[in-house]
């Protein structure tokens, strides 16, 4: 998997080509459908927090992609934290009976995939950064 991940990341020319962004975007589509439902829509604070949490996941992946490997890693960690925030917001919506647990299952399945993909990409970047540091220390 690392070899394929390395080729994919190094070959990506746009953040939209990244699997992590594609998964986050699929989650965003599902979340916006849920937050657009009448009961959910009426709770302005929870709707805003929920929409912003998933939008933050997508935005951080996009923003980090344009930076250095270390910056990208940092933004991916923030994206992962926003994904956790989304999960908690959806739990609140379930507790308030705005949505049902069944409504959240597709998002949960995509979120598990995204968590794994983010972890793999973060690990890849950490390994790449460690190799660069080792190479630089042997050159000096």
ABEGO torsion letter per residue (X at the ends): XAAAAAAAAAABABAAABAAAAAAAAAAAAAAAAAABAAAAABAAAAAAAAAAAAAAAAAAAAAAABBAAAAAAAAAAAAAAAAAAAAAAAAAAAAGABBAAAAAAAAAAAAAAAAAAAAAAAAAAAAAAAAAAAAAAAX
